[in-house]
Amino acid sequence: MERLWGLFQRAQQLSPRSSQTVYQRVEGPRKGHLEEEEEDGEEGAETLAHFCPMELRGPEPLGSRPRQPNLIPWAAAGRRAAPYLVLTALLIFTGAFLLGYVAFRGSCQACGDSVLVVSEDVNYEPDLDFHQGRLYWSDLQAMFLQFLGEGRLEDTIRQTSLRERVAGSAGMAALTQDIRAALSRQKLDHVWTDTHYVGLQFPDPAHPNTLHWVDEAGKVGEQLPLEDPDVYCPYSAIGNVTGELVYAHYGRPEDLQDLRARGVDPVGRLLLVRVGVISFAQKHFRRPRQEDRLRPGIQGNTVTNAQDFGAQGVLIYPEPADFSQDPPKPSLSSQQAVYGHVHLGTGDPYTPGFPSFNQTQFPPVASSGLPSIPAQPISADIASRLLRKLKGPVAPQEWQGSLLGSPYHLGPGPRLRLVVNNHRTSTPINNIFGCIEGRSEPDHYVVIGAQRDAWGPGAAKSAVGTAILLELVRTFSSMVSNGFRPRRSLLFISWDGGDFGSVGSTEWLEGYLSVLHLKAVVYVSLDNAVLGDDKFHAKTSPLLTSLIESVLKQVDSPNHSGQTLYEQVVFTNPSWDAEVIRPLPMDSSAYSFTAFVGVPAVEFSFMEDDQAYPFLHTKEDTYENLHKVLQGRLPAVAQAVAQLAGQLLIRLSHDRLLPLDFGRYGDVVLRHIGNLNEFSGDLKARGLTLQWVYSARGDYIRAAEKLRQEIYSSEERDERLTRMYNVRIMRVEFYFLSQYVSPADSPFRHIFMGRGDHTLGALLDHLRLLRSNSSGTPGATSSTGFQESRFRRQLALLTWTLQGAANALSGDVWNIDNNF
């Protein structure tokens, strides 16, 4: 524009003129308007025009030069029109610039250090660092999906499942080096490995486990073949036991009580029980009751339950009726037994509460979750032979299976001798870490992890999760190369020792317990992510429920074209959370993050419709079988999990305000209080009350609402306030860890999801004894009945933990307003 005006000036200097048009401000009544005047000029006069948007001023005052004759009429007309042409050009240029800005403002091709994320949700808070370029939510989504689509998930799943990767093996050591090298090639800020020396249990090749018939005289007879000597139960008790055989369904407490009620006592006998859905440590076959939704482990450990009822040992088999009978889909071979550890807990059971870093000497103590009776997996074929020998009462209809042509009986049956010779070995395991440092809050970590080891091929168990983890590392690394930088740090972890009870993840948590509850924001687990494609479940903390709902609306269903995952879910059940949300299982690495450290966690799983994936924890968990079960949709389902996890990571790592629903626990407490109210009359008869719990719950709800109002009315650009709010929000889960019990004695201190007398679940179980107290006398005590002193202690532990959470959520001590 300056060049154009220069040419215009030059033309004025070289051409004769008699007048020019001047636009000048008019003072007085017409102030603010422009007035056009005729002005005479002098030929050859020096022109020093001043240009501004509002004014075009000639160099000489009106009348300062003698009037020159108008020699060329068309030249004068051109001079008079020139300013109009300049203004017209200026207006066209400005309009084109604004039009281009509006058209392209939401589609910049790269983002700088700051990304402004605009959510479609009402409560979404944008990042407020405006000194760099902006990228909107749709663009950030598009960038993530573009880079994610370039990966080869299916090939990685296949290749990983073909590699030996038992914890502590040479194959696992080679895989560890390869994955660390793969992470080092990406644009990560830090890559490292930590090593733990843990106690793992393996079968003894020289002395395999055995099972024999025993005759009435006590003489050991024919050996029943255990088809695969490599299949065993890690952490089973060692030794040999003899006893009559009894069929005990799934081995739950209610199963054993039912067995006893039917006149078949488990004491001194071997129990034959069916395999659960995920592992032997925790079963999930029955749909949880409403009060159980936040109580993982309510059915307990099969072996521990058998031990508590006086059994001598346990044989565990896969019942074909529990798996899909769909002919096109493959089924588990009848000669195949199922592997699974029997430690009721997580981590190294020989160093409970302490990290197993460098073979440091620990007190000679073992986890209380280790069983004292032996356990052994057997195949369906061997189970069929045993069931045919059983006499006694016919099993209930819901206990029946499909192995026999006739009904199952409860027993007792012939005597058996079980010998277990597993041996313990100190084994090094390695966790692998990769980190993208955050821009504004680098000391707050969003963590995502996947189990790397597997007892067999482990295609579904760990190959899928490992492949998705590596793909997400590559995707976010590509985004960083294109300018993306999250607000908080992203920490990617490949865990070792998962098949022995989340050993690698738990040992790491134990080693950094004092740090992680202050720095870890959320943990996302990729374990067991693809076990089917009919149902979608999210096993999670309540804090993440609202965020999961939001992300489900952004991800396309892998098997329902034109629908999002959210639309797929609500099509069958309008109450989406009842269909999707499940409690965290103890055998998941996510469980320890929440119940032990107090970090909200989630584990996603696509599953078959109300049927278990048949090959989990077997040597038939191959890529080929997983591909057949999903009928060719494995790549699409794995991609959906990657999209879901990736968009969750983007929200958690980049939202200015953490998208955790801290008010959700108020609903959780209210739901549980409904169960407590059932016993208010019984307690009142004994002079007891639950009023303390009600008051603490009210204080928590008021504190949550007060924090929500503070955030809503606060100044968005105040980074100090934002960080302060984020710290309070991210520690809500930690507030529900009871501060009144020892982590060494009760590692899972969470009052809703933990284990121990301090939990709300334990209080409810104790209150149920009010209805079964034989004496019915107020103040009566019994080792097996309701105990008032125990109730008072449980109530105090629960109440003051909940009250402490309300106080912490309120912020500073001078802001706490308790009606207690």
LUMROMAR-124873 format. One line per 8 residues: for each residue x, y, z of C-alpha. Coordinates in steps of 0.1 Angstrom, whole numbers, plus 5000, padded with zeros to 4 digits. Each point is the difference from the previous one (the first is absolute). Example, Ala and Ser with C-alpha at 12.3 -4.5 7.8 and 13.67 -1.06 7.14 Angstrom:
BEGIN
5123,4955,5078  5014,5034,4993 .
! end
This chain:
BEGIN
5000,5000,5000  5029,5024,5008  5015,4993,4966  4966,5008,4983  4998,5033,5018  5036,5008,4990  4991,4996,4964  4969,5021,5004 .
5022,5028,5015  5025,4997,4972  4971,5004,4975  4989,5031,5017  5034,5015,4999  5005,4994,4963  4966,5012,4988  4985,5035,4999 .
4970,5006,5023  4978,5028,5010  4981,4983,5029  4999,4969,5022  4975,4984,5024  5009,5001,5037  4982,4980,5027  5005,5017,5034 .
4984,4998,5034  4973,5028,5006  4999,5014,5035  4970,5016,5016  4965,4987,4995  5010,4976,4973  5030,4986,5019  5007,4964,4991 .
4989,5005,4963  5021,5003,4970  4996,5031,4977  5010,5001,4963  5016,5033,4988  5013,5012,4967  5036,5012,5002  5021,5017,4974 .
5036,4990,4996  5031,5012,4983  5017,4982,4972  5032,4983,5011  4992,5006,5037  5016,4976,5025  4974,4975,5013  5005,4985,5035 .
4967,4982,5006  4993,4984,5033  4981,4967,4999  4977,4987,5027  4968,4979,4999  4979,5031,5008  5018,5027,4981  5017,5008,4967 .
5016,5035,5004  5018,5020,4973  5033,5016,5007  4989,5037,4996  4974,5021,5018  4971,5011,4978  5009,5031,4980  5038,4999,5008 .
5009,4997,4963  4989,5020,4970  4973,4983,4980  5012,4983,4968  4980,4997,4969  4983,4966,4994  5020,4989,4970  4988,4964,4996 .
4964,4992,5011  5003,4962,5000  5032,5002,5022  4982,5021,5026  4971,4975,5000  5025,4972,5005  5016,5018,5029  4966,5006,5016 .
4991,4962,4997  5033,4987,5013  4993,5002,5037  4967,4981,4994  5019,4973,4982  5025,4997,5029  4972,4998,5026  4982,4974,4979 .
5031,4979,4997  5005,5003,5038  4965,4989,5007  5002,4970,4976  5033,4989,5016  4986,5003,5036  4969,4980,4991  5020,4973,4983 .
5023,4997,5030  4971,4997,5025  4983,4974,4977  5031,4980,4999  5005,5002,5037  4965,4988,5007  5002,4972,4975  5033,4986,5013 .
5001,5009,5037  4991,4964,5011  5022,4981,4977  5036,5009,5006  5024,4973,4990  5023,4999,5030  4998,5011,5036  5025,5018,5020 .
5010,4994,5036  4965,5009,5010  4968,4984,4988  4967,5015,5007  4976,4971,5004  4963,5008,4995  4977,4973,5012  4965,4993,4989 .
4991,4995,5037  4986,5029,5019  5024,4996,5029  5032,4997,4979  5027,5025,5010  5024,5012,4973  5037,5004,5005  5008,5037,5005 .
5036,5003,4988  4993,5022,4969  5036,5010,4992  5003,4973,4973  4978,4988,4972  4966,4984,5007  4986,4967,4991  4964,4992,5006 .
4986,4967,5013  4989,4988,4966  5035,5006,4986  5017,4983,5029  4977,4970,4995  5007,5000,4963  5038,5001,5007  4998,4971,5025 .
4978,4979,4977  5022,5007,4970  5032,4988,5017  4982,4971,5017  4987,4987,4967  5035,4997,4986  5009,4972,5024  4999,4962,4996 .
4983,4988,5032  4991,4966,4986  5036,4991,4989  5013,5010,5035  4974,4978,5017  5010,4970,4978  5037,5005,5004  4998,5005,5038 .
4979,4969,5005  5026,4979,4983  5028,5010,5024  5008,4982,5032  4995,5024,5028  4995,4982,5033  5013,5023,5028  5037,4994,5007 .
5006,4980,4967  5026,5006,4974  4973,5008,4975  4986,5027,5023  5035,5016,5004  5003,5002,4962  4965,5015,4997  5008,5025,5027 .
5030,5013,4981  4980,5002,4967  4972,5021,5016  5024,5023,5018  5018,5005,4967  4966,5007,4983  4992,5027,5026  5035,5015,4996 .
4994,5006,4963  4969,5021,5008  4999,5037,5009  4998,4994,5038  5017,5021,5026  5011,4970,5022  5002,4962,4995  5012,4978,5028 .
4996,4965,5017  4997,4990,5036  5008,4965,5013  4983,4982,5029  5012,4966,5015  4968,4982,5009  4990,4966,5012  4982,4981,4973 .
4988,4964,5001  5005,4975,4972  4993,4963,4995  5029,4976,5006  5008,4980,4968  5018,4973,5020  4970,4996,5023  4968,5008,4982 .
4967,5004,5018  4978,4969,5001  4965,4987,5007  4992,4964,5010  4970,4979,5010  5002,4986,5035  4981,4968,5010  4981,4995,5032 .
5030,4985,5016  5020,5031,4994  5022,4986,4973  5009,5023,4972  4987,4987,4967  4998,5011,4963  5014,5034,4991  4976,5024,4982 .
5020,5016,4971  5005,5037,5003  5004,5007,4963  5024,5029,5003  5025,5000,5028  5006,5037,4994  4965,5010,5011  5000,5008,5037 .
4987,5025,5026  5028,5024,5011  5002,5006,5037  4981,4968,5008  5010,4983,5033  5026,4973,4996  4994,4964,5011  4976,4971,4996 .
4965,4995,5013  4975,4972,4999  4962,5003,5003  4966,4991,4985  4989,5020,4970  4971,5025,5002  4986,5022,4972  4997,5037,5012 .
4989,5020,4969  5021,5032,4999  5013,4997,5036  4984,5032,5011  4990,5004,5037  4964,4997,4991  5007,4968,4980  5018,4984,5030 .
4972,5010,5024  4975,4985,4976  5021,4968,4998  5000,4998,5038  4963,5007,5002  4994,4970,4976  5018,4977,5024  5034,4999,4982 .
5027,5013,5023  5032,5014,4983  5022,4994,5030  5029,4976,4993  4990,4996,4964  5013,5009,4965  4978,5025,4982  4993,4999,4963 .
4992,5036,4988  4995,5018,4967  5023,5026,4986  4990,5037,5003  4999,5026,4972  5034,5017,5005  5021,4981,5026  4998,4977,5030 .
5007,5029,5024  4967,5017,4993  4969,4988,4983  4974,5022,4982  4975,4975,4985  4969,5013,5017  4988,5035,4992  5008,5023,5030 .
4972,5012,5021  4996,5037,5002  5017,5001,5034  5029,4979,4986  5008,5023,4971  5029,5016,5019  5010,4969,5019  5025,4980,4980 .
5009,4966,5015  4966,4995,5018  5001,4964,4988  5035,4996,5012  5027,4976,4990  4990,4965,4991  5028,4984,5019  4997,5023,5030 .
4963,4993,5003  5006,4962,4998  5027,5004,5027  4976,5020,5022  4974,4972,4998  5026,4974,5010  5007,4984,4966  5033,4981,4994 .
5006,5011,4965  4985,5014,4967  4997,4987,4965  4990,5027,4974  4986,4992,4966  4985,5019,4970  4962,4992,4997  4990,5001,4963 .
4966,5013,5009  5016,5032,5012  5014,5009,4966  4984,5008,4966  4983,4970,4983  4998,5019,4967  5011,4975,4974  5018,5024,4976 .
5022,5012,5029  5028,4978,5013  4998,4984,5035  5025,4989,5025  5014,4965,4996  4987,4975,5025  5036,4990,5007  5010,5036,5009 .
5004,5011,5037  5000,5037,5010  5029,5017,5017  4995,5025,5028  5017,5012,5032  4982,4996,5034  5015,5028,5020  4972,5021,5015 .
5018,5033,4994  5024,5017,4976  5038,5004,4998  5028,4978,5014  4983,4980,5028  5034,4994,5017  5006,5038,5005  4966,5013,5009 .
4999,5038,5003  5036,5004,4989  5015,5005,4965  5023,4972,4987  5026,5022,4984  5035,4986,5006  4996,4969,5020  5000,5020,5033 .
4994,4978,5030  4965,5001,5013  4984,4986,5031  4992,4963,4995  4963,5006,4995  4976,4988,4972  4967,5015,4988  4969,4990,5020 .
4985,4994,4965  5021,4969,4994  4979,4968,5003  5009,4972,5024  4985,4972,4979  5011,4988,4966  4982,5007,4967  5004,4986,4965 .
4983,5007,4966  4986,4971,4981  4984,4996,4966  4963,4995,4992  5008,4964,4990  5014,4992,5035  4972,5018,5017  4975,4979,4980 .
5016,4968,5013  4998,5013,5036  4964,5012,4997  4988,4966,4989  5013,4985,5032  4980,5024,5023  4970,4987,5019  4978,5018,5025 .
4974,5027,4994  4994,5014,4965  5015,5034,4996  4976,5030,4996  4989,5008,4965  5022,5031,4998  5030,4979,5009  4995,4976,4971 .
5024,4999,4970  5004,4984,4967  5028,4974,5006  4977,4971,5008  4969,4986,4984  4985,4998,5035  4996,5025,5028  5030,5009,5022 .
5001,4987,5035  5015,5018,5030  5018,4969,5015  5019,4990,5019  5018,4977,4976  5032,4979,5000  5031,5012,5018  5028,5017,4981 .
5036,5009,5007  5013,5034,4988  5037,5007,5000  5013,5035,4992  5037,5006,4996  5003,5035,4988  5032,5019,5010  5007,5036,5007 .
5027,5019,4981  5014,5035,5005  4995,5015,4965  5009,5034,4985  4972,5018,4982  5002,5032,4981  4975,5028,4995  5006,5024,4970 .
4991,5037,5001  4997,5028,4975  4990,5036,5008  4989,5031,4981  5005,5029,5024  4971,5024,5005  5002,5036,4993  4982,5017,5029 .
4997,4972,5026  5029,4976,4993  4999,4987,5035  4965,4986,4995  4999,4966,4981  4973,4984,4979  5011,4964,5000  4991,4973,4975 .
5013,4964,5002  4997,4965,4986  5012,4966,5012  5028,4986,4978  5005,4965,5014  4979,4969,4993  5000,4964,5011  4990,4987,4966 .
4995,5018,4966  4979,5026,5019  4985,5017,4969  4970,5013,5019  5017,5002,5034  5029,5023,4992  5009,5001,4962  4970,5023,4992 .
5008,5023,5029  5037,5002,4991  4992,5007,4964  4976,5028,5009  5025,5015,5024  5027,5001,4974  4976,5015,4975  4990,5027,5024 .
5037,5008,5007  5006,5003,4963  4969,5021,4994  5007,5025,5028  5036,5002,4990  4989,5010,4965  4977,5026,5014  5029,5014,5021 .
5021,5001,4968  4973,5022,4985  5000,5024,5029  4976,4985,5025  5010,5002,5036  4976,4989,5028  4994,5021,5031  5008,4970,5023 .
5026,4972,4995  4990,4968,4983  5016,4969,5014  4999,4967,4979  5009,4968,5019  5005,4964,4989  4995,4977,5031  5017,4967,5007 .
4988,4973,5023  4963,5006,4994  4990,4964,4998  5011,4995,5036  4977,5026,5013  5010,5034,4987  5034,4995,5016  5019,5026,4979 .
4975,5028,5004  4994,4994,5037  5038,4999,5008  5004,5033,4981  4971,5015,5020  5015,4988,5033  5034,5015,4991  4986,5035,4992 .
4969,5000,5023  5010,5033,5017  5003,5017,4966  4973,4986,4978  4970,5010,5020  5012,5036,4996  5009,4999,4964  4980,4973,4981 .
4967,5013,4987  4984,4970,4984  5010,4965,4989  4987,4984,4968  5004,4962,4996  5001,4983,4966  4999,4964,5014  4972,4976,4989 .
4989,5027,4975  4987,4977,4973  4982,4969,5012  4971,5003,4975  4980,5027,4982  4964,4998,5012  5002,5018,5033  5021,5029,5013 .
5009,5003,5036  5020,5026,5019  5012,4989,5034  5007,5033,5017  5000,5024,5028  4969,5022,5003  5021,5031,4994  5004,4990,4963 .
4965,4990,4992  4989,5034,4985  5032,5003,4979  4995,4964,4987  4965,5009,4990  5013,5031,4981  5027,4981,4982  4976,4971,4990 .
4981,5026,4980  5031,5007,4980  5010,4965,4990  4983,4980,4972  4987,4965,5008  5023,4973,4985  4970,4978,4991  4970,5023,4996 .
5005,5022,4969  4989,5036,5004  4998,4998,5038  5022,5012,5028  5009,4977,5028  4976,5021,5022  4972,4995,4975  5007,4963,4999 .
4997,4997,5037  4969,5021,5006  4982,4982,4971  4998,4969,5022  4999,5017,5034  4991,5037,5005  5018,4999,5033  5035,5000,4984 .
5019,4999,5033  4981,4969,5012  5010,4983,4967  5036,5012,4998  5014,5008,5035  5015,4971,5020  5021,4998,5032  5038,4998,4997 .
5011,4963,5002  5028,4991,5024  5021,4982,4974  5002,5032,4979  5030,5024,5003  4974,5028,5002  4987,4986,5033  5032,5007,5019 .
5002,5036,4987  4966,5007,5015  4997,4978,5031  5036,5002,5011  5013,5034,4988  4968,5020,4996  5003,5009,4964  4968,4997,4978 .
5004,4973,4974  4981,4983,4971  5003,4968,4980  4980,4996,4968  4988,4967,4986  4980,4989,4970  4984,4967,5008  4977,4973,4985 .
4964,5003,5009  4998,4986,5036  5026,4974,4992  5036,4996,5010  5028,5000,4975  5008,4963,5001  5038,5001,4994  5012,5024,5026 .
5029,4986,5021  5004,4970,4977  5024,4989,4973  4972,5005,4975  5000,5038,5006  5015,5005,4965  4996,5027,4974  4981,4976,4978 .
4974,4991,5026  4995,5036,5010  4995,5009,4963  4975,4972,4996  4980,5010,5031  4997,5035,4987  4992,4987,4965  5026,5023,4984 .
4991,5031,5020  5032,5000,5021  5017,5030,4983  4968,5021,5003  4994,4992,5036  5037,5006,5010  4999,5033,4981  4968,5010,5019 .
5018,4993,5033  5030,5020,4989  4977,5029,4990  4982,4999,5033  5032,4999,5021  5017,5026,4979  4972,5026,5002  4997,4993,5037 .
5037,5008,5003  4997,5032,4980  4972,5013,5023  5018,4990,5031  5034,5013,4990  4989,5032,4983  4968,5014,5016  5007,5031,5020 .
4978,4987,5028  5001,4962,5007  4968,4984,4987  4995,4978,5031  4964,5000,5015  5008,5004,5037  4963,5003,5008  4993,4965,4988 .
5011,4984,5033  4971,5017,5017  4977,4978,4979  5021,4970,5009  4996,5006,5037  4963,5007,4997  4995,4967,4982  5018,4981,5028 .
4982,5019,5027  4968,4986,4985  5014,4965,5009  5010,5012,5035  4965,5013,5006  4987,4965,4998  5016,4993,5034  4991,5033,5018 .
4972,4984,5020  5022,4971,5012  5027,5025,5011  4975,5023,5017  4988,4971,5021  5036,4997,5012  5004,5037,5007  5022,5004,4969 .
4997,5025,4971  5014,5007,4965  4996,5037,5003  5037,5007,4999  5002,4985,4965  4971,5021,4989  5016,5032,5012  5033,4992,4984 .
4983,4993,4967  4982,5033,5002  5032,5019,5007  5016,4983,4969  4972,5010,4977  5001,5036,5013  5038,5002,4996  4997,4986,4964 .
4973,5026,4991  5020,5028,5016  5031,4991,4980  4979,4998,4968  4987,5035,5006  5035,5014,5008  5013,4986,4967  4970,5014,4981 .
5004,5035,5014  5039,5001,4999  5021,5019,4975  5009,4976,4972  5034,5016,4992  5012,4996,5036  5025,4972,4997  5007,4999,5037 .
4963,4994,5008  4998,4974,4972  5028,4980,5013  4986,5002,5035  4966,4987,4989  5017,4972,4980  5020,4989,5030  4968,4997,5021 .
4981,4982,4972  5028,4975,4992  5003,4990,5037  4963,4992,5006  5007,4962,4995  5028,5002,5024  4977,5015,5026  4980,4968,5001 .
5031,4979,5011  4995,4995,5038  5027,5018,5019  4992,4980,5031  5013,4966,4988  5036,4990,4991  5009,4995,4963  5022,4971,5011 .
4971,4982,5017  4972,5012,4977  5015,5010,4967  4966,5006,4983  4989,5028,5022  4972,5014,4977  4968,5000,5020  4979,4992,4969 .
5022,4978,4979  5025,4987,5025  5002,4969,5022  4998,4998,5038  4979,5009,5030  5003,5038,4992  4980,4997,4968  4963,5007,4995 .
4995,4965,4986  5014,4985,5032  4976,5021,5021  4970,4989,4979  5011,4963,5003  5003,5005,5038  4965,5016,5002  4985,4971,4982 .
5010,4978,5030  4973,5019,5020  4974,4979,4981  5019,4968,5007  5010,5006,5036  4988,4969,5018  4995,5017,5034  4981,5030,4987 .
5009,5017,5033  5013,5036,4999  5036,5002,5010  5006,4963,4993  5033,4992,4985  5012,4970,4981  5031,4991,4980  4978,4993,4970 .
4971,5024,5007  4996,5038,5003  5024,5017,5023  4992,5035,5013  5036,5009,5007  5011,4990,4965  4970,5019,4985  5010,5032,5019 .
5035,4998,4988  4989,4993,4964  4976,5030,5001  5027,5023,5014  5025,4989,4972  4975,5005,4973  4985,5033,5013  5033,5018,5006 .
5015,4989,4967  4969,5014,4983  5001,5032,5022  5037,5004,4992  4992,4999,4963  4974,5027,5004  5024,5022,5020  5028,4995,4974 .
4977,5009,4972  4990,5032,5018  5036,5013,4996  5015,5021,5027  4991,4994,5037  4984,5034,5003  4976,4991,4972  4987,4968,5017 .
4964,5003,5012  4990,4967,5016  4966,4993,5014  5013,4971,5019 .
! end
